[in-house]
């Protein structure tokens, strides 16, 4: 999926544990399970791919969260109306 809005990161979590980025590329196709993902966040690409299937029932509730500011503080330019 392509995304155009600015994000410092896209985190995938299951049961409160973060699922590592690049797992989609590190496994064989037959080993893929829900939550495996790859986030390409460079300015030219800005795409992510993820897997949803029933191979690991422990990962039945996956949260995908786009983070604008990883540090929690991002100064924004003043909006002039």
N, C-alpha and C positions, 0 to 999 in steps of 0.2 A: 504494500500500500504506500502510496506517495503521500507525504505531508508537507505543507508549505508554511505552516505557522512555526515560529521560532521555538525550539525546545533544546535545552541543554542535554536532556536525557529522556529516554523512555524506559521505564522500569516495568518488568513483568514480575509479579509475586504470586506465590501460592502458599496458603497456610502461614502467611507472615514471613516467608523466606523468599529472598530475591532469587530469581532464576537468572543464571548468567547469560550475558550477551554472547553471541557467536555459536551457541549450542546447535543451531540449525546447520551450520557448516561443519561442525566437528563430528557429526554422527553419520553413519550410513542411513540410507532412506528407511530401511527395515527397523532401525533402532529409534526413530523419531517418536516422541510422545508429546502430549499437550504441554504447551509452555515453551518448548524449544523455539528459539528466536534468533534473529539477527537484526541489529539496528545499524543502519548506515547513515550517520548523522552529519556527514560532511556537507558543506553548503551546496555543492554541485549535485549530490545524490538525494539526500533526505528521503530515505525509504526504510521501511521495516517489513519483515516477513515473520510469521509465526505459525505454529502448528496447533491445530485442534483435532484431537482424535480420542479414542477411548483406551489407549494403551496403558495408561497409569491412572487408576481410579483415585489415587491419593491427590492427584492434581485436577480435581473436578471444579474447583473455584479459583480461577486465575484472574488476577487484577492487572490491567495495563494502565499505567499512569504516566502521562506526559508532564515533565517538570520543566518549567521555564527557568527556574533558578535553583540549582542544586544546593547552594549555600543558604537559601531561604531569604536572602535579601538581594533584590535587584533594583538598583536605581533606574527609574523610568524618566524619559524626557517629559517635560511639562507639556500638557495639552493646552494649546492656545485656541480659544473659540472666537 
